[in-house]
Amino acid sequence: MRRIWGIVLAALLLGGVAVALVQGRDDGGTATTTVRGVIGSEKAEFFADPEVIEALAERGFEVRTDSVGSWAMDGVDMAGYDFAFPSSQGPAQELAARAESPGAPLRPFYSPLVVLARGAAAEVLAAEGLATLADEHRGLLAMEPFLAAVGDGRAWGDLAGADPQDGLAGALYVSSTDPLTSNSGALYLAAASYVENDGTVVADAEGVERVTPLLRALVQVQGTQQPSSDGPFRDFVSGIGNPLVLAYESQIGSLLMAGQDPGDVVVLYPDTTVSSDHTLVPLSEEGRELGQLLTEDSELRRLAVRHGFRPQGATAEFTEAAGEHVAYLDAGLAGVRQAPPPTTDVLRQLAERATGRSEGN
């Protein structure tokens, strides 16, 4: 009898353990691995999204991030981090070269650069032939004539129809970020240098010298620049600052897809541009696994689109989402020419020359 009761008790205990395990799964309990990463600021909202956090947890990850300007990541001590996630291949290649990476860099998604304009500013630019408008809230920035106007030191007052009451006063320029710390600012110079160099990538000292006067005009008219893209974008959406601001399409896309009213804004796609390839550099095996998830997992790709990013390898996901906001977003990038970026060394030289922070300049 004692033996029988012992067997019954053991069976009940095992059954209780099994029930507890099943209940743990039913309650969504999942063992997670914590990974830490350094990211560009434009991805902070993506990683802070409760749905992204939940989706990653279901796949076994808790992600903690620190935001740093993409081109400033080379000065960050990467000890203790599992991945670095700058906003383009240039800084990613530098980080990968000096890190003991368990795998090649991955590019889960990308985003074109755009110029956000106040409605009145966009209309004045269009009347002057510096932009073309396809819709009330969308158009193209004509890079060659616009850059020439800025390089010549033209002011808003030189353009017909510019009213100071609309904030159209002072020098004509696009507010951009510090190209020595921020990816968007660096890519703006990359696109501008390509246009100024007659549609050719700057590749040598002679080319750097040729485009330096224009790049200095683009940057030094702005005064102090912010170190990352998040600040200028938030200022613009809040209705303050310059009437022309450089941003990522993902920033305005995220706002639209969240159902928020962007107000009086026209999204101008530069007709010559360099897209931002968000590139994850694995620093540990866990970081590599996270990068693969962000690249391949359908749910995480859907959530990336919700934050305005374009997943690599397919356009249907973004095209479908952007179709609801076609007044602002151009999924097909009609009329936009993609310029190859200079090498990392050359782009850094261009940034140093533009800001005046290079030896002897």
N, C-alpha and C positions, 0 to 999 in steps of 0.2 A: 504493500500500500504506500509506504514512504517513497519507494522508487517511482511509483506511478505519479504521485503528487509532485515529485521533483521534476519529472518530465513535463507535466502540465505547466508548472510554474515557469520552467525554462522557455516553454513555447509561448507563454503569455508575455514574458519579458522580451523575447525576440520580436513578437508581434508588435509590442509597444514601440520598440526601436524602429521597426519598419514604418509604423504609422507616423512616428515623429519625422522620419526622413521624407516620407511622402508629403506630410504637411509642410515641411520646410520648403520643398519644391513648389507646392501649391501657393505658398505665401510669397514666392518670388525670391526666396533666399538663395543667393549665389555667392560662392567664394570668388572674391575679386583680387586682382593683382594691381597694386598702385604703381602707376608710371608717372614720371615727372618730365616735363618738357619746357623748352624755351620757344615761344611762338611770336610771330608778328601780331601787333595789336588788333588788326582787322579780323583775326580769327578768334578773339577772346569771347565774343558773344556766342559763337558756334559751340565752343567747349563748355560754356556756362548754360546752354540751353537745357532745361530739365529733360526734354525728350532725348537729346543726345546723351546726357548723363545716364539715363535709364537704358538706352540702347547699348551703350558701352558696358554698363554693369551686367546686362543680360549676356554679354559676350565675354564677361570675366575681367573687365578693366575699370579701374577708377583712375581718371586722368587729372593730374594737377599741373597747372601751367603758370609760367611767369612771362609777361609780355615785354619784349625788347625790340627796338628797331632792327630790321633785318640786317642792315649793313653794320650794325653795332654788335652783332652776335659774336664776331671774331674776338671781341674783348671780354667775353663772358667765360668764366671758369666752368667747363662742362662736367666737372666731377659731380656725380650724383644724379645727373640727368640721363633719361632713357632715350630722348629724341630732341632734335632741334628742328624747327618748322618755319624757316624763313619764307619770304614771299616770292622768291625767284631762284633760278638755278645758280646765279653767280655766287652769292654768299653760301648757298648749299654746297657747291663744289669746294669752296675754301674750307668749310667745316668738315666735310667728308675727307679731305686730304690730310687733315691733321688729327682726325679722330680714328680710333680703332673700331670701325663700324662693322657690324656683323652682316651687313648687306648693302646693296646699292641704294642710293637715294630713290624715293618714290614720289610721284607727282599725282596726288589724289584728285586735285581740281585746280582750276585757273580762273583768272578774271582779267578782262581788258581794262585799261585805263579809260576814264571818261573825264570830261570837264563839266562840272555842274555850274549852270548859269542862271541868274535871275531872268525872269521873262523879258524885262525891258532890255537887259544887256544882250540877250540872244537876238532880239529884234534889231538892235543897233548893229551888231556884228553882221547879221544877214544883209542888212541894207548896204553895208560897206563891202560886201563880198568876202568877208572873213569867216563866214559860216553859211550853211544852207539848212533850212528848216523843213523836215519831212512831216512834222506834226506839231501840234501846239506845245508839246513837251519833249520833243526829240529832234535831233538833227546831227549834222557833221560840222566839226571845226576844220576849216581849211588851213592846214598847218603852215604851208609855205607863205601865204600872204599874212597870216596872223603873226608868225614868228618874225617876219620882216618888219611888221608894224611895231612890235615890241622892241626889236633890235634898233629901230630908228628912233626910239624914245617917244613914240606917239602917246598922247594922253586921250582920255575919254572925251575931253573938250574938243579934240580935233575931229571927232566922228559926228556926223550929222544925226540929230535926234537924241543925243545923249543929254539927259536931264540930271543935274546934280541932286534933285529931289528924289530921284530913283537910286541914289547912291553911285551914280556914274560920274565920278569926279576923280581927278588925280591921274596917276600913271596907269596905262593899260598893261595888265599882266594877269597871269594865272597864279593864284596862291598855291605853292607846292611845298613839300616837306624837305628837310635838310638831306641832300643827296648823299652825305657821308654817313648818315645813320639810318635813313629810311629808304625802303625799296621803291616806293612810288616816286619819290623825288629823283632817284637815280634813273628810273626807267623813263621819266620825262626828259631827262637830258639825253638818254640813249636815242629816243625818237627824234628829238630836236637836232641832235648831231647828225643823224642819218639824213634828214631833210637838208640841213645846211651843207652837208658834204655831197650834194648832188645825187642823192639816192644811193649812196655807198656807205658801207660800214666803216667807221673810223678805225684804222688798224695800225697807225704808226705815229711817230712824233710830228710829222708834217701835218697829218690830219688833225691831230689834237690842236696844233697851233691855229689851223685854219678855222676851226669852229669855236675856239675859246672866246672871241669877242661876243658872239651871240649868247653863248651859255652864261657868260658873266652878266649880260644884260637881263636875261631871264631870271637870274637868282638875286643879284645884288639890288635890284629895284624893290625887292620884297622886305629888306631889312632882316630881322631875326626870323628864322624859320622854325617851325615846330619839328620835334624829332620823330614823330610817327603820324600816320594818316588819320588816326581816330580823332584827334583834336580839331583839325581844320574841318573835317566832315561834320562833327557835332556843332561847331560854331555856325557853319553855313545853314544847317537844318534849323538852328535856333534863330536864324534871321540876322546874324551879325557877321561882320567881316567883309572881305572882298567879294564883289559880285561874280567872280570867276574862281572856282576852286577845283584843283585836281583831286580826283577820288578814284576808288575802284568801283567798277560796275556792281560788284557784290554788295557794296555798302548801300547804294540806293536800291538795289534789288531786294536786299533783306528788308528794308523799310517797307517797300511796296508789298512784298509777299506776306508781311505781318499785318497787312490791312491798314497801315498808317498813311495819312495824307501827307505827302512831301511838300505841300504848299506850292508856292510860286517857283518852280524849278523846271529848267529845260536840261535834258541830258544830251550833251554834245559829245559824240564819239570822234576823237581825232582821226582824220582821214589817213594819217600815217601814225602807227603806234607800235608799242612793244607790250605784249601781254605779260601779265604776272603769273608765272607758273609756281604755285605754292608747292614747295618741295620739302618733303620730310626726310631728314637724315637720321637713320637709326644709330643710336649709341649703345644699345643693348639688344638682346634677343627680343625682349618684351616690346621695345620700341619698334623693332622691325615688324612684329606681329600686329601692332596697332596700325602701322602704316599700310599693311596689306588689307586690314579691315576697312580703313577709310577709302582705299582704292577700289575694293571689290564688293563690299557688302551693300546690297541693294537698299536696305533701310538707311544706312548711313549716307549713301549717295543721295537719297531722297531728302534727307535732312540738310545735307550740304546745299542742295538746290534751294531749299527753303531759306537759306541764309544768303542767297544770291550767287553762289559759286557755280561754275560750269564744270561738271565732272569730266575727267579725261576719258577719251576713248569712245564717247557717244554724245550726241547732241540732243537726242529725242527728249531726255528727261528735262533739260533746261528749256528747250523750245516749248514744250507743253506748258510748263509753269509760267514762262515769260509771255505766252500768248494772252494771258489775262491782263497783261500790263503793257501791251504793244504800243500804247501811246507814249511810253517812256523808254522801253527796252527794245533793242533790235537783236533778236536771237541770231539772225543770219549775218550780222555785221556787214550789211551791204555798203559798198563804197569804202571799206576800211582796208588799208594795206598793212600787213604785218611786216615790220622791219626786223631783221636779225639784230640782236644786241651785240655790242662790242665785247671783247674779252673782259674778264673781271679786272685785270690790271689796267686796261685802257679806260674802262668806265670809272675806275677809282681816280685815275689821272684827270679825267674830264670833270669829276665832282670836285676835286681839289682845285683845279683851275677856276671853275665856276664860282666857288665860294671864296677864292683868294687864300686858301689855306694850304698852299704848297710852297716849297722852298723857292725863294727868289721871285714869287709872284703874289 
